[in-house]
Amino acid sequence: MGPDSFDIPDSASIIAAWIGDAFTVLSPFGTDSRFHWTGLSAFVVLGLAIYALERKRTNSAQTGPLGFLFPPALYRSASSWVDVKVYVAGRFVRPLTGAIVWPMQVVVMGVTASFVSASITSGEVSEPTAWSLLLGTALVALVSDLGYYVTHRISHESRWLWPFHKVHHSAEVLTPITAKRNHPVFNLALALVRMLLSAPISGAILGVFGVVELATIFGLTMLIALMNVTGGALRHSHIWLDFGPILDRIFISPAQHQIHHSQAPRHHNKNYGLTLAIWDWMFGTLYVPQEREALEFGVADAEGNALPQAHNGLIEAYLMPFKEVYAVAHEKAPAPLHQAPDGIEGERA
């Protein structure tokens, strides 16, 4: 196949995928999240194991296993109800994000694939091997995880993006559904950064092998599958699971992400990573707990004092960030920053 006849991925399949996603907006499950059966199963299995250990350690039975996994006070809280509302609304908004990002991804992949096909393979595609697909999958997973770190960190440090990400951090209790408590603007920024980093690699694979299929585990990309089976759903929960001082420098444990949500000043601006801790380790934002720590969740000031809840419902969660950005743009209010530069005091989470 010559470079002039190289086929850019079929746009019809992209549109079909978008339509399919639109028909599944109400589904609580997905192959790209901790709500996949692997994540939910690990939540129950690991949670029950931690319950057994805690019960043995304290030599008491303060609550049963079901009550330990799903404390009624947490799941009936006002914060949890906002989580649910934002999640359901997000399922309807998600296809719009895809409609913006996927055409751009097709272009980036197509241009990259054409360039690679013409300059490296002389227009002749190779038969992919298991090892080559595994390597390609690992590279895409790595840059996607880096994309999350970059987007997440910028969302904390930028006066323009923090108001949107603050919706996630305003949760005062953590349950698995809190993972989906995200403003559409944050989701769009994340999708764009990940696409810009990973689409060229996917395009190169397409140019060399003529396929874009990558290796999966349980139908998931490798890092998502790894995160799920190691307790990804526990990250937004009351259940403490730490990997220890060595693995905490390689993978983000549930405990480390709970620390990221902490109001305590010593935890501010720490543990931005999704699956891998290596980015935090490399860029100086890693926090490795030495023991179990008592945590309070929500948005706080630089001294760790809790700030009033700004998102008491779906309308506030969706519209308040735009109001805050407007105030920042017109200098009507201090910049609501997670990390206040040049002596400007701002919000922390």
KASUL-V213458 format. One record per helix or strand of 2 or more residues. SS is the DSSP state (helix for helix, strand for strand). FROM is the first residue (numbers start at 1). TO is the last residue. If there is no record, write none. Layout:
ss=[SS SS]
from=[FROM FROM]
to=[TO TO]
This chain:
ss=[helix helix helix helix helix helix helix helix helix helix helix helix helix helix helix helix helix]
from=[3 11 37 65 72 78 130 162 176 184 222 232 247 254 265 278 314]
to=[5 23 58 69 75 119 157 169 180 209 229 234 249 260 267 283 329]
